[in-house]
Amino acid sequence: MTDRWIELDGLVNMRDLGGLPTRDGGSTTPGRLIRSDNLQDLSEADVSRLVDELGVSDVVDLRTGAELHIEGPGPLRRVEALTHHHHSLIDERRSSETVEDLGERALPWRDDDPVRDAGFWAAHYLGYLAKRPEAVAAALEVVAEARGAVVVHCAAGKDRTGTVVAMALDVAGVPHDEIVADYVLTAERIDRIIARLAPRESYGAALAKQKPEDQLPRAESIEAILAAVRDGWGGADGWLRAHGWSEADVERLRTRLTT
């Protein structure tokens, strides 16, 4: 699976979701869905490779408005050919607050969180589906409708990205053990991910108070998402139908990822 890594100068956790087996004997199509850590540090060569070589047409940013404000626009924002979509998986709306007021309180890296074990992250992921279903569905709609490759990213490319990717792959018919294997693959890069985020204003203070193992992707966390969606709706396709998608919409996403 590690040959799916996309090596660029300005990030450490990008990989193509193509080449994964599906339950019907097929496989996911390369160049359709790419998962990544944040895109703030891309070089000009990185941008050229993503747009000109890999055919990226759309970017789905799952970070909060506070993160976007603090970190500022990345280099891809200057590429007019790309379409950018912001679908935060964290509800940060407060009637009396602006994005500027939210600060670290709106971020998922707060230093007052409990111990980050597999159960903690599983609860986080289930919270994305329960509290921000419209954002999850909207992110998947971008994947279904894009003319080229879609990059889905958050900060580390692990939790929010992992949740959306797991849903997409479940719709595509990828077996759960393969979805889990892709999720935990981020563990190979976790030290480099933390090193990227630690100097950044949005994440450094909180990460300094955590242990690296707090951020490790554990199989049980993503398994909880897949089990909940299977038991509650018969799978990610059923979850999407319960949240307003038609069967044709679901099939469009499935076809986009597998043909």
N, C-alpha and C positions, 0 to 999 in steps of 0.2 A: 504493500500500500504506500510505502514512503516515496515511490517514484511520482506520486501526485503532488509533491511539494513544488511550489513555484518560488524560486529563489530570486529575491530582489534586494537591492541595496538598503531600502528604507523600511523594511518590515521583516518579521521573522516567522509568521504563522499563517501563511497563505497556501492554500492547496485547492486543486480542482476536484470536484466531486464526481467527475466522470470515471468510468471503468469499474464501478461497483456492481456486483451481480444483483440481479432481480429474481424474484421467486418464480417467474415464468421462463427462466433460462436465458434471459437477455442480460443487458447491462445498462447502466446509466451512460449518457452521452457526454464525452468531454466537451469543454468549451461552452457549457450552458450555465453552470452554477459554480461559483468560486467563493470559498469562505476565507476570511482574513481578519487579522488584527487591524488596528487603526491605520489610516492612510496619510497621516500628517507628514511623514518624513520621506516621501517618495522623491527620488532623484528624477532629473529629466529623462534619463535612460529608462527608469522604471515606468514612467508615464507612457513613454513611447512603446515600450513592450506591451503594457496592458492594453493600450488602445489600438496600436497598429498590428501587433503580432497576435495577441490573445483575443482581440475583437470585443473588448468590453464596451458595452453600450449603456449600461445602467449601474448605478451604485446605490445600494440600500444601506443607510446608516441607522443603526439601532440605538445609538447613544441618546442620552437626554439632551434637552435644549441647553441645560447648564454646561454639559461637557462641550457642546458645539461652541458655546459662547466663550468659554475659558480657553479652549484649545485653538480656536480660530479656524478659518478655512484651510483645507489642505490643497496641494498642487492640482489635484484632479478637478477642483472647482473652476479652474481656469480653462478647462477643455470644453469648448462650446458643443462639441459633438456628443458629450455625455449627458445623460439625464440623471439627476440626483433626487433621491427619495429619502425623506426623514420619517421614520416610524419608530418612535421611542417605545421600548417595552416597559418603561417605568412611568407610572402616572405621577406627574409632577405639577399638576394644575392646582393652584391655590388662588382663590379669588382676590386676595390682597397682595399677592407677590408678583414680581416680574421675574424673568429668567435670571437677571443679574442677582436678585435677592436669594435665589435658591442655593447657590454655592454648593458646598460638599453635602449638605443635607439631602439633596436630590440625587446624589450619586450612589451607585451600588457598592462603593468601596469604603463606606463609612467606618470609622475606627471604633464605633460603639456596638458593632455587631457581635453576636455570640461566636463560639468556636465554629469554624467552617469545616464541618465534616460532610460526608456524602448526603446525610439527611438535610443539612442546611441548604446545600445547593439544590437538592431535589425540590424542597419547598419553594425556593426562589423560582425555579423553572415552572413549576405548577402555578405559581403566582402570575407569571407572565401570561399564561393561557387564561387564567381566571379573571385577571384585572385588565389586561390589554388585548383581548381577543381581536379587536378591530385592527390593531397594529400588526399582529402576527398574520392575520389574513391578508392585509394590505401588502406586507412584505412578500408573501407568497404569490400574490397577484402580479407583482412586478416580474417575478421569475417566470410566470406563465405567459406574460404578454411581451417580454423584451424581444427585440430584434437580434440582439447579440448576447454575449456573455454577461451575467449579472454577478457583481461582487457584493456579497452580504458581509457586513462587518460591524463590530462594536469597538471596544477598547482592546481587549486581549484576544478576541476572536474565539472565545471559549464558551461563555455562558449564554448570553443573549443570542449570539450567532449560532451556538450549538443547539439551542432550542428550535430556532427557525429551520435550520438545516435538517434536524431530526424529523420535523414535520414534513418537509419537502421530500426527503428520502423515503419516508413511510408511504406517502402518496405514490411515489415512483415504484413501490413494490420491493424495495431493498429489505432483505431480512434484518430482523432486529439485531442479531449479533454483529452484522456488518455495520449497522448504524452506530452501535456502541463502540466498535473498533475504531471507526473514524473519529468519534468524539474523544476517546482516550489518547489518540495519536498526538493530540496537543501536548501531552505530558513530555514528549521528546523535546519540546521547545520552551517549557515553562520557565526555566531560568533566564533564557534570553527574552522572553516576554516581560518578565518582571523587571529586567534590566532596562528595557525600553520604556516602561511606564514609570519607573521610580523617579526619574528626574522631572517628570511632568507635573505641572501645578495641580491638575485634577486628581492625581492618584498617589503622589509621592508620600504625603504625610500619613495616609492610611496604610499604605504598603509597608512603611517603615516599622509599623507596630505589629505586623503579621509575620508568620513564618512562611517560607516558600511552600511547604506542604499544604498550607491552608488553601492554596490556589490550584492544587493538583486536580485534574479531572478524574473522577472516579466512576467506574462503570455503573454503580448503583444509582447515581444521580440521573443519568439520562435514561436508564431503564425505568425509572419511576414515571417519567413523562410518557414513554411508549406504552407502559402498562396501563396508565390512567386513561390515555386516549383510546386504547384498545378496549378496555373494560367499559368505558363510558359511552363511546360512540362507534365502536367497531373498527377504529383506526383513524388516522389523520384525515382521510377522505370524508368519513362520517362527521368528524368534528367540523370540518369546513362546511359541509352541507347544513349542519346545525347552526352555523353562523352566517348563513345567507348565500352560500355558493350553490349553484345548480350542478347537476351531474355533468353537464357540458363544460362548466368551469373547471371542475375537478379533472376531467379527462384532458382538458387543454394543458394543465400543469403536468399531468402524468406523461402526456405525449411529448411535451417540451423537454422533459428530462430524460426520455428514453429513446427518442428517434432522431 
